[in-house]
């Protein structure tokens, strides 16, 4: 029987990713794209800094009679620079080629993946739930363009009970796997692991009973919170039904009860004070500023007294030097993320206070990624003697607050 039609037996849901197989050439292409994209992000970007310091900065100062003061002015100085345009072309094309390099494997496996997802709903051996709303209006800040240059974005459905976007945009197909095989990524992502561990150390008496993950996609970060709070109930919401179906099937195969529902985080159907912990990762910079403010107010409503909101996000402008702001905000114009720079221009603490959280309970900091950090040094980080690594390079910027008791 072909891999794409692997059946499940009663009480056993196969890993939906077990059906994904790339040919040698497909894998080679995926790996090449991943290497190219990483090269642009980690090497060419810093060469752009060298070019700016050597050429762009003196030219700007000669033209304006002063040095650049922020990322926007660096963007102005570098707009026509040939090396910057080369870097942008490499990065843009690598970003665009990523999903395309994985598409064939997903399309071949799709019939079997859909059947596994259906079987997960029918059997539901791990518990949990999947609530979908076909009448949900997708927010325009999601539907108006393909975020991250990914065809179909996160929500598009092309067939009944579709899971394609979940598989296509998930972490499983990777350019680092062995030839022709799928990379078996860790079940629990580093972001959720890192925030969860930090919470246990920062708030040792905190015992959340329910956690809500905003923009959960397939729940990869959500699952980790059970590692740190074993009794916690897991809830994840997203506007993309294919990602939720895919994530639900993953959770069932892993034996983890998760409650997934298709909802807009601006206005959910949960009762007041239902959650003790609300989290997100790489979520708010994809949303309009009015939408961000509505979601933060909704978080305040949903949290129980003394509950905590902790969001992993891009560091704000105020936390970065001008060049880093210029580098981060590249995505605003070039990666179909039009709210990127507007979000980063905000003060996270002020946003929390505006939503109703006590200002003196708000936090903004980088935490170590515990999947790569030397944990023997974690007490030094907690005491303030050691800084966490830079965001995205061994550390994660988080912001949030604790609701008044």
C-alpha positions in Angstrom: 0.0 0.0 0.0 1.5 3.4 -0.9 2.7 5.6 2.0 0.1 8.3 1.0 -2.7 6.0 2.0 -1.4 4.6 5.4 -4.5 3.7 7.4 -5.0 4.1 11.1 -6.3 1.5 13.5 -8.8 2.1 16.3 -7.2 4.3 19.0 -4.0 4.9 17.0 -3.5 8.0 14.8 -0.4 7.9 12.6 1.9 11.0 12.5 0.4 13.0 9.7 4.0 14.0 8.7 4.9 10.3 8.1 3.4 10.6 4.7 5.7 13.4 3.6 8.6 12.2 1.4 10.7 14.3 -0.9 12.6 12.9 -3.9 16.4 13.4 -4.0 16.0 16.4 -6.3 13.2 18.0 -4.2 15.2 17.6 -1.1 18.3 19.1 -2.8 16.2 22.1 -3.9 14.7 22.6 -0.4 18.1 22.4 1.2 19.7 24.8 -1.3 16.9 27.3 -0.7 17.3 27.0 3.1 21.1 27.6 2.8 20.5 30.6 0.5 18.0 32.1 2.8 20.2 31.6 5.9 23.1 33.1 4.0 21.1 36.2 3.3 19.9 36.6 6.9 23.1 35.8 8.7 25.9 36.8 6.4 24.8 39.2 3.7 22.7 41.3 6.1 25.9 42.1 8.1 27.8 42.8 4.9 25.1 45.3 4.2 26.1 47.0 7.5 29.7 47.2 6.3 28.7 48.7 3.0 26.4 51.2 4.8 29.2 52.3 7.2 31.7 52.6 4.3 29.5 54.2 1.7 25.9 54.9 2.8 26.6 56.8 6.0 29.2 59.2 4.5 27.0 59.9 1.5 24.0 60.6 3.8 26.0 62.9 6.0 27.4 64.8 3.0 23.9 65.3 1.7 22.1 66.2 4.9 25.0 67.6 7.0 24.4 65.1 9.8 24.5 61.4 10.6 21.5 59.2 10.2 19.4 59.0 13.3 17.1 56.0 12.6 16.4 52.9 10.5 14.2 54.9 8.1 17.0 57.2 7.2 19.3 54.2 6.7 16.7 52.8 4.3 16.7 56.1 2.4 20.5 56.1 2.2 20.7 52.5 1.0 17.7 52.4 -1.4 19.8 52.6 -4.5 22.9 50.9 -3.2 23.7 48.0 -5.6 24.9 45.6 -2.9 21.7 46.2 -0.8 19.6 45.6 -3.9 21.5 42.4 -4.5 21.0 41.3 -0.9 17.2 42.1 -1.2 16.9 40.1 -4.4 18.6 37.1 -2.9 16.5 37.2 0.3 13.2 37.8 -1.5 13.7 35.0 -4.0 14.8 32.6 -1.3 11.7 33.4 0.8 9.5 32.9 -2.2 11.1 29.6 -3.3 10.8 28.1 0.2 7.1 26.9 0.0 7.5 26.1 -3.7 10.3 23.7 -3.0 8.1 21.8 -0.5 4.8 21.9 -2.5 5.3 18.7 -4.6 5.8 16.5 -1.6 2.7 18.0 0.1 0.5 17.6 -2.9 1.5 13.9 -3.3 0.8 13.1 0.4 -2.3 15.3 0.6 -5.1 12.6 0.1 -3.6 10.4 2.9 -2.9 13.4 5.2 -6.6 14.5 4.8 -7.7 11.0 5.7 -5.5 10.9 8.8 -6.9 14.3 9.9 -10.5 13.0 9.4 -9.7 9.9 11.4 -8.2 12.0 14.2 -11.5 13.8 14.5 -13.6 10.6 14.4 -11.5 8.7 17.0 -10.2 11.6 19.1 -8.1 9.1 21.2 -6.2 11.9 23.1 -9.2 14.0 23.9 -9.3 17.7 23.2 -11.5 19.2 20.5 -11.5 20.8 17.1 -14.0 23.6 16.4 -14.1 25.1 12.9 -16.2 28.0 11.7 -16.7 28.1 7.9 -18.5 31.4 8.3 -15.6 33.2 10.1 -14.7 36.4 8.3 -10.9 36.4 7.7 -9.5 39.7 8.8 -8.4 41.9 5.9 -4.9 42.2 7.4 -4.6 38.4 6.7 -6.7 38.0 3.6 -5.5 41.0 1.5 -2.1 39.4 0.7 0.0 36.3 1.0 2.0 36.9 4.2 5.6 35.8 4.0 5.2 35.5 0.2 3.6 32.1 0.9 1.0 31.2 -1.8 -2.4 31.0 -0.1 -1.2 32.4 3.2 -2.2 30.3 6.3 -6.0 30.1 5.7 -6.7 29.1 2.1 -8.5 25.9 1.4 -8.3 24.2 -2.0 -10.3 20.9 -1.3 -12.6 19.5 1.4 -11.0 19.1 4.8 -7.8 20.6 3.5 -4.6 20.4 5.6 -2.2 21.5 2.9 -1.3 25.0 4.2 -0.6 23.5 7.6 1.9 21.0 6.2 3.3 23.4 3.6 4.0 26.2 6.2 4.9 23.9 9.1 8.4 23.0 10.3 8.5 19.4 9.2 9.9 19.6 5.7 13.4 21.1 6.2 16.5 21.6 4.1 18.6 20.0 6.9 17.0 16.5 6.7 18.7 13.5 5.1 18.4 13.2 1.3 14.8 12.3 0.3 13.6 12.2 3.9 11.7 14.4 6.2 13.3 16.2 9.1 11.7 14.8 12.3 11.7 18.1 14.3 11.3 18.1 18.0 7.7 17.9 19.1 8.1 20.9 21.3 9.3 24.1 19.9 12.0 26.2 21.5 9.9 29.3 21.9 7.2 27.7 24.0 9.9 25.8 26.0 11.8 28.9 26.7 8.8 31.1 27.8 7.4 28.2 29.9 10.7 27.7 31.7 11.1 31.4 32.3 7.6 31.6 33.8 8.4 28.8 36.3 11.6 30.6 37.4 10.2 34.2 37.4 6.9 33.3 39.1 7.6 30.1 41.1 4.1 30.1 42.7 2.3 30.5 39.3 0.1 27.4 38.6 -1.9 28.1 35.5 -4.9 25.7 34.8 -5.5 26.8 31.2 -3.3 28.4 28.5 -4.5 30.1 25.3 -2.1 30.4 22.3 -3.0 33.2 19.9 -2.4 32.5 16.2 -1.4 29.0 17.1 -1.1 27.8 13.5 -0.5 24.0 14.2 0.2 24.4 17.9 3.9 23.6 17.7 4.7 26.1 20.5 1.6 25.4 22.5 2.4 21.8 23.2 5.5 22.8 25.2 3.6 24.3 28.1 2.7 20.8 29.3 6.3 20.2 29.9 6.4 23.0 32.5 2.8 22.9 33.8 1.8 19.2 33.5 -1.8 19.7 34.6 -2.5 22.6 32.2 -5.3 22.5 29.6 -4.1 23.6 26.1 -6.2 25.9 23.9 -5.1 27.3 20.5 -6.9 29.7 18.2 -6.2 30.7 14.6 -8.2 31.9 11.6 -6.7 29.2 9.3 -8.7 26.0 9.3 -6.1 23.9 7.3 -3.4 24.6 10.0 -5.8 23.7 12.8 -6.8 20.4 11.2 -3.2 19.6 10.7 -2.2 20.6 14.2 -5.1 18.6 15.7 -4.0 15.5 13.9 -0.4 16.1 15.1 -1.7 16.4 18.7 -3.7 13.3 18.5 -0.8 11.3 17.2 1.3 12.6 20.1 -1.3 11.8 22.6 -1.7 15.4 23.7 -5.3 16.7 24.3 -5.6 20.2 22.8 -8.6 22.3 22.2 -8.2 24.0 18.8 -10.8 26.5 17.5 -11.0 28.7 14.4 -11.5 32.2 15.9 -10.4 35.8 15.4 -8.4 36.8 18.5 -10.0 40.3 18.4 -13.3 38.8 19.7 -13.4 35.2 21.0 -16.3 33.2 22.4 -14.5 32.2 25.6 -16.0 33.6 28.9 -14.4 36.3 31.0 -11.4 35.1 33.1 -11.3 31.7 31.5 -7.5 31.5 31.1 -4.6 31.9 33.5 -2.0 32.2 30.8 -2.1 33.7 27.3 0.8 33.3 24.9 1.7 34.0 21.3 4.8 33.8 19.1 5.5 36.0 16.0 1.9 37.1 16.0 1.4 40.8 16.7 3.7 42.1 13.9 1.3 40.6 11.3 -1.7 42.5 12.6 -2.9 46.1 12.1 -2.3 48.4 15.1 -6.1 48.8 15.8 -6.3 45.0 15.6 -3.4 44.7 18.0 -5.1 47.0 20.6 -8.3 45.1 20.3 -6.6 41.8 20.9 -4.7 43.0 23.9 -7.9 44.2 25.4 -9.4 40.8 24.7 -6.5 39.2 26.5 -7.2 41.3 29.5 -10.8 40.2 29.5 -9.9 36.5 29.1 -7.3 36.4 31.8 -8.2 35.4 35.4 -7.1 37.7 38.2 -3.4 37.3 38.6 -3.2 35.7 35.1 -0.2 36.3 32.9 0.1 37.3 29.2 3.5 36.5 27.6 4.1 37.2 23.9 7.3 36.4 22.0 7.7 39.1 19.4 10.2 41.2 17.5 12.0 43.7 19.7 10.7 47.2 19.4 12.5 50.1 17.8 13.5 51.5 21.1 15.4 48.3 22.0 17.5 48.2 18.8 20.2 50.4 17.2 19.3 52.2 13.9 20.9 49.6 11.6 19.1 46.7 13.3 15.8 48.5 13.0 16.6 49.0 9.3 17.4 45.3 8.9 14.3 44.1 10.8 12.0 46.4 9.0 13.1 45.1 5.6 10.1 42.8 5.8 7.6 45.6 5.8 8.0 46.3 2.1 9.6 43.1 0.9 8.0 40.2 2.7 4.2 41.0 2.6 4.2 42.1 6.2 2.9 45.7 5.9 2.4 46.2 9.7 5.9 45.1 10.7 7.4 48.5 11.2 4.3 50.1 12.6 4.1 47.4 15.3 7.8 47.7 16.1 7.4 51.5 16.5 5.1 51.0 19.5 6.0 50.7 23.1 4.9 47.2 24.3 4.5 48.4 27.9 2.3 51.3 26.9 0.2 48.9 24.7 -0.3 46.6 27.7 -1.3 49.6 30.0 -3.7 50.9 27.4 -5.4 47.4 27.3 -6.0 47.6 31.1 -2.9 45.8 32.5 -1.1 47.4 35.5 1.9 49.3 34.0 4.1 48.3 36.9 3.4 44.6 36.2 4.4 44.8 32.6 7.7 43.3 31.3 9.9 43.5 28.3 13.1 41.4 28.0 15.0 38.8 26.1 15.0 35.3 27.5 17.4 32.5 26.5 16.3 29.8 24.2 16.7 26.9 26.5 17.2 24.4 23.6 20.6 26.0 22.9 21.5 28.0 26.1 24.0 26.8 28.7 21.5 26.2 31.4 24.1 26.2 34.1 24.3 29.9 33.5 20.5 30.5 33.8 20.8 31.7 37.4 23.2 34.4 36.2 20.6 35.5 33.6 17.9 35.6 36.3 20.0 37.7 38.6 20.8 40.2 35.9 24.5 39.3 35.8 24.2 37.8 32.3 22.2 39.0 29.3 20.3 36.7 27.1 21.6 36.2 23.6 20.3 38.4 20.8 16.7 37.8 19.6 16.6 35.1 17.0 20.2 34.1 17.7 19.9 32.2 20.9 17.4 34.4 22.6 13.8 35.6 22.3 12.3 39.0 23.0 9.1 38.7 25.0 6.6 41.3 26.4 3.5 41.1 28.5 2.1 41.7 31.9 0.2 40.2 34.8 -3.4 41.1 35.4 -4.2 42.6 38.8 -5.3 40.0 41.3 
